[in-house]
């Protein structure tokens, strides 16, 4: 989309999964992003399944199931609740000195 090309956006709208993955991998390298994440396929099935509009936080467990579903934003959008849930399950996060992340984004998997 031509409207996506401006000073705030670095990429045109991706038309292929490979383009989406390239953008995601660029993000992880540019910001040393340490957390693995998935990239939706071009049909946006994961977006449709999780219905995260207008904004919502989810935690997906190791088996691919939803372990936490936050309230819809903006009034029930609560990042602190997510941090507390994760701390209870995995322990408090210590923020060591940032190191470059060596990871590649992978296509997201839906669990219908």
N, CA, C and O atoms as a GROMACS GRO file, in nm:
protein
  448
    1UNK      N    1   0.084  -0.117   0.000
    1UNK     CA    2   0.000   0.000   0.000
    1UNK      C    3   0.088   0.124   0.000
    1UNK      O    4   0.179   0.136   0.082
    2UNK      N    5   0.062   0.213  -0.089
    2UNK     CA    6   0.141   0.334  -0.094
    2UNK      C    7   0.131   0.415   0.034
    2UNK      O    8   0.228   0.480   0.073
    3UNK      N    9   0.015   0.412   0.101
    3UNK     CA   10  -0.003   0.490   0.223
    3UNK      C   11   0.086   0.441   0.337
    3UNK      O   12   0.109   0.514   0.433
    4UNK      N   13   0.138   0.316   0.329
    4UNK     CA   14   0.226   0.264   0.432
    4UNK      C   15   0.369   0.312   0.418
    4UNK      O   16   0.450   0.290   0.508
    5UNK      N   17   0.402   0.376   0.308
    5UNK     CA   18   0.539   0.419   0.286
    5UNK      C   19   0.549   0.566   0.326
    5UNK      O   20   0.509   0.655   0.251
    6UNK      N   21   0.602   0.590   0.444
    6UNK     CA   22   0.622   0.725   0.492
    6UNK      C   23   0.739   0.725   0.589
    6UNK      O   24   0.813   0.627   0.597
    7UNK      N   25   0.756   0.831   0.662
    7UNK     CA   26   0.870   0.842   0.753
    7UNK      C   27   0.864   0.744   0.869
    7UNK      O   28   0.968   0.707   0.922
    8UNK      N   29   0.746   0.701   0.910
    8UNK     CA   30   0.730   0.614   1.026
    8UNK      C   31   0.732   0.465   0.993
    8UNK      O   32   0.749   0.383   1.084
    9UNK      N   33   0.714   0.428   0.869
    9UNK     CA   34   0.704   0.288   0.830
    9UNK      C   35   0.819   0.256   0.735
    9UNK      O   36   0.843   0.327   0.637
   10UNK      N   37   0.888   0.147   0.766
   10UNK     CA   38   1.007   0.110   0.689
   10UNK      C   39   0.976   0.019   0.570
   10UNK      O   40   1.060   0.006   0.481
   11UNK      N   41   0.861  -0.043   0.566
   11UNK     CA   42   0.831  -0.146   0.468
   11UNK      C   43   0.698  -0.122   0.400
   11UNK      O   44   0.606  -0.063   0.458
   12UNK      N   45   0.689  -0.168   0.277
   12UNK     CA   46   0.558  -0.172   0.212
   12UNK      C   47   0.484  -0.294   0.267
   12UNK      O   48   0.546  -0.383   0.325
   13UNK      N   49   0.353  -0.297   0.249
   13UNK     CA   50   0.273  -0.409   0.298
   13UNK      C   51   0.323  -0.538   0.234
   13UNK      O   52   0.328  -0.548   0.112
   14UNK      N   53   0.360  -0.640   0.316
   14UNK     CA   54   0.410  -0.765   0.258
   14UNK      C   55   0.299  -0.840   0.184
   14UNK      O   56   0.183  -0.839   0.225
   15UNK      N   57   0.337  -0.903   0.074
   15UNK     CA   58   0.242  -0.980  -0.007
   15UNK      C   59   0.267  -1.131   0.001
   15UNK      O   60   0.187  -1.211  -0.047
   16UNK      N   61   0.381  -1.168   0.062
   16UNK     CA   62   0.414  -1.310   0.075
   16UNK      C   63   0.459  -1.339   0.218
   16UNK      O   64   0.500  -1.249   0.291
   17UNK      N   65   0.452  -1.466   0.257
   17UNK     CA   66   0.499  -1.507   0.389
   17UNK      C   67   0.649  -1.479   0.402
   17UNK      O   68   0.695  -1.438   0.509
   18UNK      N   69   0.724  -1.501   0.296
   18UNK     CA   70   0.868  -1.475   0.300
   18UNK      C   71   0.896  -1.328   0.332
   18UNK      O   72   0.989  -1.297   0.406
   19UNK      N   73   0.815  -1.237   0.276
   19UNK     CA   74   0.833  -1.095   0.306
   19UNK      C   75   0.798  -1.065   0.452
   19UNK      O   76   0.868  -0.987   0.517
   20UNK      N   77   0.693  -1.127   0.503
   20UNK     CA   78   0.658  -1.108   0.645
   20UNK      C   79   0.769  -1.157   0.735
   20UNK      O   80   0.805  -1.091   0.832
   21UNK      N   81   0.824  -1.274   0.704
   21UNK     CA   82   0.932  -1.330   0.785
   21UNK      C   83   1.056  -1.242   0.779
   21UNK      O   84   1.124  -1.224   0.880
   22UNK      N   85   1.086  -1.187   0.662
   22UNK     CA   86   1.202  -1.098   0.650
   22UNK      C   87   1.185  -0.974   0.738
   22UNK      O   88   1.280  -0.931   0.803
   23UNK      N   89   1.066  -0.919   0.742
   23UNK     CA   90   1.038  -0.802   0.827
   23UNK      C   91   1.053  -0.840   0.974
   23UNK      O   92   1.114  -0.767   1.051
   24UNK      N   93   0.997  -0.955   1.012
   24UNK     CA   94   1.006  -1.000   1.151
   24UNK      C   95   1.150  -1.025   1.192
   24UNK      O   96   1.191  -0.988   1.302
   25UNK      N   97   1.228  -1.086   1.104
   25UNK     CA   98   1.369  -1.112   1.136
   25UNK      C   99   1.448  -0.982   1.145
   25UNK      O  100   1.538  -0.971   1.228
   26UNK      N  101   1.415  -0.886   1.061
   26UNK     CA  102   1.480  -0.756   1.070
   26UNK      C  103   1.449  -0.690   1.205
   26UNK      O  104   1.537  -0.632   1.268
   27UNK      N  105   1.324  -0.700   1.248
   27UNK     CA  106   1.284  -0.645   1.378
   27UNK      C  107   1.365  -0.707   1.492
   27UNK      O  108   1.417  -0.635   1.577
   28UNK      N  109   1.375  -0.842   1.494
   28UNK     CA  110   1.446  -0.908   1.604
   28UNK      C  111   1.593  -0.869   1.607
   28UNK      O  112   1.651  -0.855   1.714
   29UNK      N  113   1.653  -0.850   1.491
   29UNK     CA  114   1.794  -0.810   1.487
   29UNK      C  115   1.809  -0.663   1.526
   29UNK      O  116   1.898  -0.629   1.604
   30UNK      N  117   1.725  -0.577   1.472
   30UNK     CA  118   1.736  -0.433   1.496
   30UNK      C  119   1.717  -0.398   1.643
   30UNK      O  120   1.787  -0.312   1.695
   31UNK      N  121   1.623  -0.465   1.709
   31UNK     CA  122   1.591  -0.432   1.848
   31UNK      C  123   1.641  -0.536   1.948
   31UNK      O  124   1.603  -0.531   2.065
   32UNK      N  125   1.726  -0.629   1.904
   32UNK     CA  126   1.777  -0.735   1.991
   32UNK      C  127   1.664  -0.799   2.070
   32UNK      O  128   1.674  -0.818   2.191
   33UNK      N  129   1.556  -0.830   2.000
   33UNK     CA  130   1.434  -0.882   2.064
   33UNK      C  131   1.458  -1.024   2.111
   33UNK      O  132   1.483  -1.112   2.028
   34UNK      N  133   1.453  -1.050   2.243
   34UNK     CA  134   1.492  -1.181   2.296
   34UNK      C  135   1.381  -1.285   2.303
   34UNK      O  136   1.409  -1.401   2.333
   35UNK      N  137   1.255  -1.247   2.278
   35UNK     CA  138   1.142  -1.338   2.298
   35UNK      C  139   1.099  -1.399   2.165
   35UNK      O  140   1.076  -1.325   2.069
   36UNK      N  141   1.089  -1.532   2.156
   36UNK     CA  142   1.040  -1.593   2.032
   36UNK      C  143   0.896  -1.552   2.005
   36UNK      O  144   0.818  -1.534   2.099
   37UNK      N  145   0.861  -1.537   1.881
   37UNK     CA  146   0.723  -1.505   1.845
   37UNK      C  147   0.691  -1.565   1.710
   37UNK      O  148   0.780  -1.601   1.634
   38UNK      N  149   0.563  -1.575   1.681
   38UNK     CA  150   0.518  -1.632   1.554
   38UNK      C  151   0.476  -1.522   1.459
   38UNK      O  152   0.445  -1.410   1.500
   39UNK      N  153   0.474  -1.556   1.332
   39UNK     CA  154   0.429  -1.465   1.228
   39UNK      C  155   0.311  -1.532   1.158
   39UNK      O  156   0.322  -1.644   1.110
   40UNK      N  157   0.200  -1.462   1.153
   40UNK     CA  158   0.079  -1.515   1.090
   40UNK      C  159   0.102  -1.540   0.942
   40UNK      O  160   0.179  -1.468   0.878
   41UNK      N  161   0.034  -1.641   0.887
   41UNK     CA  162   0.044  -1.664   0.742
   41UNK      C  163  -0.039  -1.559   0.669
   41UNK      O  164  -0.103  -1.474   0.732
   42UNK      N  165  -0.039  -1.564   0.538
   42UNK     CA  166  -0.102  -1.458   0.460
   42UNK      C  167  -0.255  -1.460   0.468
   42UNK      O  168  -0.319  -1.363   0.429
   43UNK      N  169  -0.312  -1.569   0.518
   43UNK     CA  170  -0.458  -1.571   0.534
   43UNK      C  171  -0.501  -1.507   0.667
   43UNK      O  172  -0.620  -1.489   0.691
   44UNK      N  173  -0.403  -1.474   0.752
   44UNK     CA  174  -0.428  -1.411   0.882
   44UNK      C  175  -0.514  -1.497   0.974
   44UNK      O  176  -0.592  -1.443   1.054
   45UNK      N  177  -0.503  -1.628   0.964
   45UNK     CA  178  -0.586  -1.719   1.042
   45UNK      C  179  -0.564  -1.703   1.193
   45UNK      O  180  -0.661  -1.710   1.269
   46UNK      N  181  -0.441  -1.681   1.237
   46UNK     CA  182  -0.415  -1.666   1.380
   46UNK      C  183  -0.479  -1.537   1.430
   46UNK      O  184  -0.539  -1.536   1.538
   47UNK      N  185  -0.465  -1.431   1.355
   47UNK     CA  186  -0.531  -1.305   1.391
   47UNK      C  187  -0.682  -1.325   1.405
   47UNK      O  188  -0.743  -1.277   1.500
   48UNK      N  189  -0.740  -1.396   1.311
   48UNK     CA  190  -0.885  -1.420   1.315
   48UNK      C  191  -0.925  -1.508   1.434
   48UNK      O  192  -1.028  -1.483   1.497
   49UNK      N  193  -0.845  -1.610   1.466
   49UNK     CA  194  -0.877  -1.700   1.576
   49UNK      C  195  -0.867  -1.632   1.712
   49UNK      O  196  -0.951  -1.654   1.800
   50UNK      N  197  -0.765  -1.549   1.731
   50UNK     CA  198  -0.746  -1.486   1.861
   50UNK      C  199  -0.827  -1.359   1.877
   50UNK      O  200  -0.844  -1.311   1.989
   51UNK      N  201  -0.876  -1.303   1.771
   51UNK     CA  202  -0.962  -1.185   1.776
   51UNK      C  203  -0.908  -1.080   1.872
   51UNK      O  204  -0.978  -1.038   1.964
   52UNK      N  205  -0.786  -1.040   1.852
   52UNK     CA  206  -0.719  -0.947   1.943
   52UNK      C  207  -0.752  -0.801   1.913
   52UNK      O  208  -0.670  -0.713   1.941
   53UNK      N  209  -0.867  -0.775   1.859
   53UNK     CA  210  -0.906  -0.638   1.829
   53UNK      C  211  -0.997  -0.587   1.939
   53UNK      O  212  -1.081  -0.666   1.984
   54UNK      N  213  -0.991  -0.466   1.986
   54UNK     CA  214  -0.896  -0.364   1.942
   54UNK      C  215  -0.757  -0.387   1.997
   54UNK      O  216  -0.659  -0.352   1.932
   55UNK      N  217  -0.744  -0.444   2.114
   55UNK     CA  218  -0.616  -0.485   2.169
   55UNK      C  219  -0.643  -0.586   2.279
   55UNK      O  220  -0.735  -0.571   2.359
   56UNK      N  221  -0.562  -0.688   2.281
   56UNK     CA  222  -0.580  -0.794   2.380
   56UNK      C  223  -0.448  -0.867   2.396
   56UNK      O  224  -0.372  -0.880   2.300
   57UNK      N  225  -0.422  -0.914   2.514
   57UNK     CA  226  -0.299  -0.989   2.541
   57UNK      C  227  -0.332  -1.136   2.563
   57UNK      O  228  -0.427  -1.169   2.633
   58UNK      N  229  -0.253  -1.222   2.504
   58UNK     CA  230  -0.267  -1.367   2.520
   58UNK      C  231  -0.133  -1.424   2.561
   58UNK      O  232  -0.028  -1.371   2.527
   59UNK      N  233  -0.138  -1.534   2.636
   59UNK     CA  234  -0.020  -1.616   2.660
   59UNK      C  235  -0.053  -1.752   2.603
   59UNK      O  236  -0.153  -1.814   2.641
   60UNK      N  237   0.032  -1.799   2.513
   60UNK     CA  238   0.015  -1.930   2.451
   60UNK      C  239   0.120  -2.021   2.513
   60UNK      O  240   0.239  -1.990   2.510
   61UNK      N  241   0.077  -2.134   2.569
   61UNK     CA  242   0.171  -2.222   2.638
   61UNK      C  243   0.253  -2.305   2.540
   61UNK      O  244   0.237  -2.295   2.418
   62UNK      N  245   0.340  -2.386   2.596
   62UNK     CA  246   0.432  -2.466   2.516
   62UNK      C  247   0.362  -2.564   2.423
   62UNK      O  248   0.419  -2.604   2.321
   63UNK      N  249   0.240  -2.604   2.457
   63UNK     CA  250   0.167  -2.698   2.372
   63UNK      C  251   0.081  -2.626   2.268
   63UNK      O  252   0.011  -2.691   2.190
   64UNK      N  253   0.088  -2.493   2.265
   64UNK     CA  254   0.013  -2.417   2.165
   64UNK      C  255  -0.127  -2.379   2.208
   64UNK      O  256  -0.206  -2.329   2.127
   65UNK      N  257  -0.160  -2.402   2.334
   65UNK     CA  258  -0.294  -2.368   2.385
   65UNK      C  259  -0.291  -2.234   2.456
   65UNK      O  260  -0.189  -2.192   2.509
   66UNK      N  261  -0.405  -2.167   2.456
   66UNK     CA  262  -0.416  -2.039   2.523
   66UNK      C  263  -0.418  -2.063   2.674
   66UNK      O  264  -0.509  -2.128   2.726
   67UNK      N  265  -0.317  -2.011   2.744
   67UNK     CA  266  -0.308  -2.027   2.889
   67UNK      C  267  -0.360  -1.903   2.961
   67UNK      O  268  -0.401  -1.912   3.077
   68UNK      N  269  -0.360  -1.789   2.894
   68UNK     CA  270  -0.410  -1.665   2.952
   68UNK      C  271  -0.474  -1.583   2.841
   68UNK      O  272  -0.417  -1.568   2.733
   69UNK      N  273  -0.592  -1.531   2.869
   69UNK     CA  274  -0.660  -1.443   2.774
   69UNK      C  275  -0.698  -1.316   2.848
   69UNK      O  276  -0.782  -1.318   2.938
   70UNK      N  277  -0.636  -1.206   2.810
   70UNK     CA  278  -0.663  -1.079   2.875
   70UNK      C  279  -0.794  -1.019   2.825
   70UNK      O  280  -0.851  -1.063   2.726
   71UNK      N  281  -0.839  -0.918   2.896
   71UNK     CA  282  -0.960  -0.847   2.858
   71UNK      C  283  -0.937  -0.757   2.738
   71UNK      O  284  -0.824  -0.718   2.708
   72UNK      N  285  -1.046  -0.723   2.671
   72UNK     CA  286  -1.035  -0.635   2.555
   72UNK      C  287  -1.003  -0.493   2.598
   72UNK      O  288  -1.055  -0.443   2.698
   73UNK      N  289  -0.915  -0.429   2.521
   73UNK     CA  290  -0.878  -0.291   2.548
   73UNK      C  291  -0.980  -0.195   2.493
   73UNK      O  292  -1.070  -0.234   2.419
   74UNK      N  293  -0.966  -0.074   2.529
   74UNK     CA  294  -0.855  -0.020   2.609
   74UNK      C  295  -0.878  -0.031   2.759
   74UNK      O  296  -0.782  -0.016   2.835
   75UNK      N  297  -1.000  -0.057   2.806
   75UNK     CA  298  -1.028  -0.050   2.949
   75UNK      C  299  -0.990  -0.175   3.027
   75UNK      O  300  -0.965  -0.166   3.147
   76UNK      N  301  -0.984  -0.290   2.962
   76UNK     CA  302  -0.947  -0.414   3.032
   76UNK      C  303  -0.813  -0.468   2.982
   76UNK      O  304  -0.781  -0.585   3.004
   77UNK      N  305  -0.736  -0.384   2.916
   77UNK     CA  306  -0.602  -0.417   2.867
   77UNK      C  307  -0.506  -0.397   2.984
   77UNK      O  308  -0.489  -0.284   3.030
   78UNK      N  309  -0.443  -0.505   3.033
   78UNK     CA  310  -0.369  -0.495   3.157
   78UNK      C  311  -0.233  -0.568   3.148
   78UNK      O  312  -0.224  -0.684   3.189
   79UNK      N  313  -0.130  -0.502   3.096
   79UNK     CA  314   0.002  -0.565   3.086
   79UNK      C  315   0.058  -0.610   3.221
   79UNK      O  316   0.129  -0.711   3.228
   80UNK      N  317   0.026  -0.538   3.330
   80UNK     CA  318   0.074  -0.578   3.462
   80UNK      C  319   0.018  -0.716   3.501
   80UNK      O  320   0.089  -0.796   3.561
   81UNK      N  321  -0.106  -0.741   3.467
   81UNK     CA  322  -0.166  -0.872   3.495
   81UNK      C  323  -0.090  -0.983   3.422
   81UNK      O  324  -0.069  -1.091   3.477
   82UNK      N  325  -0.048  -0.956   3.300
   82UNK     CA  326   0.030  -1.054   3.224
   82UNK      C  327   0.166  -1.076   3.289
   82UNK      O  328   0.209  -1.190   3.306
   83UNK      N  329   0.233  -0.967   3.327
   83UNK     CA  330   0.363  -0.980   3.395
   83UNK      C  331   0.348  -1.061   3.524
   83UNK      O  332   0.431  -1.148   3.553
   84UNK      N  333   0.243  -1.033   3.600
   84UNK     CA  334   0.221  -1.107   3.724
   84UNK      C  335   0.195  -1.255   3.698
   84UNK      O  336   0.247  -1.340   3.770
   85UNK      N  337   0.116  -1.286   3.595
   85UNK     CA  338   0.087  -1.424   3.559
   85UNK      C  339   0.216  -1.497   3.522
   85UNK      O  340   0.243  -1.608   3.568
   86UNK      N  341   0.297  -1.432   3.436
   86UNK     CA  342   0.423  -1.493   3.394
   86UNK      C  343   0.520  -1.510   3.511
   86UNK      O  344   0.588  -1.612   3.520
   87UNK      N  345   0.526  -1.411   3.601
   87UNK     CA  346   0.614  -1.421   3.717
   87UNK      C  347   0.571  -1.535   3.808
   87UNK      O  348   0.656  -1.606   3.863
   88UNK      N  349   0.440  -1.553   3.825
   88UNK     CA  350   0.391  -1.662   3.909
   88UNK      C  351   0.427  -1.798   3.848
   88UNK      O  352   0.459  -1.892   3.921
   89UNK      N  353   0.422  -1.808   3.718
   89UNK     CA  354   0.451  -1.935   3.649
   89UNK      C  355   0.601  -1.961   3.634
   89UNK      O  356   0.647  -2.074   3.654
   90UNK      N  357   0.678  -1.856   3.600
   90UNK     CA  358   0.818  -1.876   3.563
   90UNK      C  359   0.918  -1.803   3.652
   90UNK      O  360   1.039  -1.822   3.638
   91UNK      N  361   0.870  -1.721   3.744
   91UNK     CA  362   0.960  -1.644   3.829
   91UNK      C  363   0.978  -1.503   3.776
   91UNK      O  364   0.954  -1.474   3.659
   92UNK      N  365   1.022  -1.416   3.865
   92UNK     CA  366   1.045  -1.276   3.827
   92UNK      C  367   1.154  -1.267   3.720
   92UNK      O  368   1.249  -1.345   3.720
   93UNK      N  369   1.138  -1.173   3.633
   93UNK     CA  370   1.236  -1.151   3.526
   93UNK      C  371   1.348  -1.061   3.578
   93UNK      O  372   1.322  -0.953   3.632
   94UNK      N  373   1.468  -1.105   3.561
   94UNK     CA  374   1.584  -1.022   3.589
   94UNK      C  375   1.627  -0.963   3.455
   94UNK      O  376   1.630  -1.034   3.355
   95UNK      N  377   1.660  -0.839   3.453
   95UNK     CA  378   1.696  -0.772   3.328
   95UNK      C  379   1.847  -0.757   3.318
   95UNK      O  380   1.902  -0.653   3.356
   96UNK      N  381   1.914  -0.861   3.267
   96UNK     CA  382   2.060  -0.852   3.252
   96UNK      C  383   2.093  -0.756   3.136
   96UNK      O  384   2.006  -0.711   3.062
   97UNK      N  385   2.218  -0.728   3.124
   97UNK     CA  386   2.262  -0.643   3.014
   97UNK      C  387   2.221  -0.707   2.882
   97UNK      O  388   2.240  -0.827   2.861
   98UNK      N  389   2.165  -0.627   2.793
   98UNK     CA  390   2.113  -0.679   2.666
   98UNK      C  391   2.225  -0.734   2.580
   98UNK      O  392   2.332  -0.674   2.569
   99UNK      N  393   2.199  -0.849   2.520
   99UNK     CA  394   2.291  -0.912   2.426
   99UNK      C  395   2.215  -0.934   2.296
   99UNK      O  396   2.094  -0.955   2.298
  100UNK      N  397   2.284  -0.930   2.183
  100UNK     CA  398   2.214  -0.952   2.056
  100UNK      C  399   2.147  -1.088   2.052
  100UNK      O  400   2.207  -1.189   2.090
  101UNK      N  401   2.022  -1.090   2.008
  101UNK     CA  402   1.947  -1.215   1.996
  101UNK      C  403   1.977  -1.280   1.862
  101UNK      O  404   1.976  -1.214   1.759
  102UNK      N  405   2.003  -1.406   1.865
  102UNK     CA  406   2.025  -1.482   1.743
  102UNK      C  407   1.907  -1.576   1.726
  102UNK      O  408   1.911  -1.690   1.771
  103UNK      N  409   1.802  -1.528   1.661
  103UNK     CA  410   1.684  -1.611   1.639
  103UNK      C  411   1.621  -1.573   1.506
  103UNK      O  412   1.647  -1.466   1.452
  104UNK      N  413   1.540  -1.661   1.457
  104UNK     CA  414   1.465  -1.633   1.335
  104UNK      C  415   1.318  -1.650   1.365
  104UNK      O  416   1.277  -1.742   1.436
  105UNK      N  417   1.239  -1.559   1.310
  105UNK     CA  418   1.095  -1.570   1.327
  105UNK      C  419   1.044  -1.687   1.244
  105UNK      O  420   1.097  -1.715   1.136
  106UNK      N  421   0.942  -1.754   1.294
  106UNK     CA  422   0.883  -1.866   1.224
  106UNK      C  423   0.734  -1.840   1.204
  106UNK      O  424   0.674  -1.764   1.280
  107UNK      N  425   0.675  -1.903   1.103
  107UNK     CA  426   0.532  -1.886   1.083
  107UNK      C  427   0.454  -1.931   1.206
  107UNK      O  428   0.489  -2.030   1.269
  108UNK      N  429   0.349  -1.858   1.240
  108UNK     CA  430   0.266  -1.895   1.355
  108UNK      C  431   0.185  -2.020   1.322
  108UNK      O  432   0.150  -2.045   1.206
  109UNK      N  433   0.156  -2.097   1.425
  109UNK     CA  434   0.073  -2.217   1.408
  109UNK      C  435  -0.058  -2.196   1.481
  109UNK      O  436  -0.060  -2.154   1.596
  110UNK      N  437  -0.165  -2.226   1.414
  110UNK     CA  438  -0.296  -2.215   1.479
  110UNK      C  439  -0.334  -2.349   1.538
  110UNK      O  440  -0.297  -2.454   1.485
  111UNK      N  441  -0.409  -2.345   1.648
  111UNK     CA  442  -0.459  -2.468   1.708
  111UNK      C  443  -0.611  -2.458   1.712
  111UNK      O  444  -0.669  -2.416   1.812
  112UNK      N  445  -0.672  -2.496   1.601
  112UNK     CA  446  -0.819  -2.485   1.588
  112UNK      C  447  -0.890  -2.582   1.676
  112UNK      O  448  -1.013  -2.586   1.677
   0.00000   0.00000   0.00000
